[in-house]
Amino acid sequence: MKRDVVVIGGLRTPYSKANGAFSQWNAVDLGTMLLRELLANHALSSSDIDQVILGNVIQPAHATNISRVIALSAGLAHEIPAHTVQRNCASGLQAITDAAEKIQMGRCDVVVAGGVESMTHAPLMVDDSIAKTMLAWSKAKDWSQKLKALRQLSLASFKPKSTLLQGLHDCTVGLNMGQTAEILARDFNITRQAQDEFALLSHQRAAQAWQDGWFDDEVMPLFPPPTRQMTQQDEGVRPQQNKEALQKLRPVFSRPLGSVTAGNSSQISDGATMLILSDAEKAKDMGWPIMGFLHDWHYSGCDPSRMGLGPVFASDPLLSKYQLRFSDLNHVEINEAFSAQVLAVLEAMGSDRFSQEHFGHDSLGVPDPSQLNRYGGAIAMGHPVGASGARLVLSVLRQLQKTSGLGLASLCIGGGQGGAILMGSEACKRYR
């Protein structure tokens, strides 16, 4: 019999722009500081934790299996195992659902799960010819052989390659993620104006939420070098953002007639998010506060050239399994990879024709606009790819603490996939 899984705590760092406030910290630094703070806030020690599972996309060479490195750096006992997962943008969500499955099956009682990313420190690569030359150089027995090895190089060999740009490019369809968003904008006739308006709303909601103190209990303060001035707010949120400024931006991915710009796309960011998952009975026995229950989740594949539709293909089977419609949900988070992508998801969700074609039934409706990304999203806050899935889950759970009911978090995944997770308060027992 599967056990119920609850979340007893969660925390995240502020999200910083790449090469911004956290530029002197790497992913290990961010994850270590967050894990220490999370456990201290909930008075947990090594003896309470069974495993650590973290998502990370740009896995650093100096910290292979970064989850293990963070766990040890944070002071957890070396007996506690840790591993890292990678499902592109859903890596943080994957870590959470992997942890939940271990608890469901009785393999663990308490697991720390989430994600971490420092996109600032995505490495640069050099041409393979340099590696071959260095190998030949090391094997050379005299200077004539060394010079012969060097002659194999050209100036082009020294041109660096960005692993960040390569990682945002889908080699199976030859498109980068922004180009897939342009395809969705054309498929669903989404205008530049609609995209900019959605982006503006993301900034407005996030700025208002910060002003109202909504994020104060979600985000830990940090003191990044060299100034050591306190940073607690997400660096990408622009309280003064306006439509006129957004309209001035040029298309990035399809010039000159495209509609996807830097202003209506998610931001490249650094940050970390972690949650503490527990078996429900243990949480109750220990008197731990319960944020909410993780009911079920679903991952699905889709056309990589339209990867942004992943939330549709993941959410529909999950909701259908429980005879739910979007009108039954109190809180919904859909990751804002691009304005065009989220707007296309909403169009597809609300289309009977699309639903009949792909799922064999009429539309399950769309999220209430007032309940979707209520406190802003990645366009404003940023999208540290390994951590974003965990942030969505944390956001829904915090909202469920305020108003009980059901919530769903979903996101598209580079490479043509989608992930979705259904959560609920104590009152929603029939979905467990």
Protein Blocks (a to p, Z undefined) as FASTA:
>chain_A
ZZddddfbdcddddddehilklmpcfklmmmmmmmmmmmmnopafklpmbdcdddfblcf
klghkllmmmmmnopafklgcddddehjllmmmmmmmmmmmmmnopafbdcddddddfkl
pccdddfklmmmmmmmmmpcbfklmmmmmmmpcfklmpccdfklmmmpcfknopafklmm
mmmmmmnopafklmmmmmmmmmmmmmmmmmnommmmmpccddddfklpacfbdfklcfkb
cfklmmmpccfklcckbmbdfklcccddddddddddddfklmmmnopacfbdcfbdcddd
ddfklmmmmmmmmmmmmmmmnopafklpfbdcdddfbfklmmmmmmmmmpmklmmmmnop
acebjadfklgoknopfklnopcfklmmmmmmmmmmmmmmmpgcddddddddehiiaddd
ddddfklmmlZZ
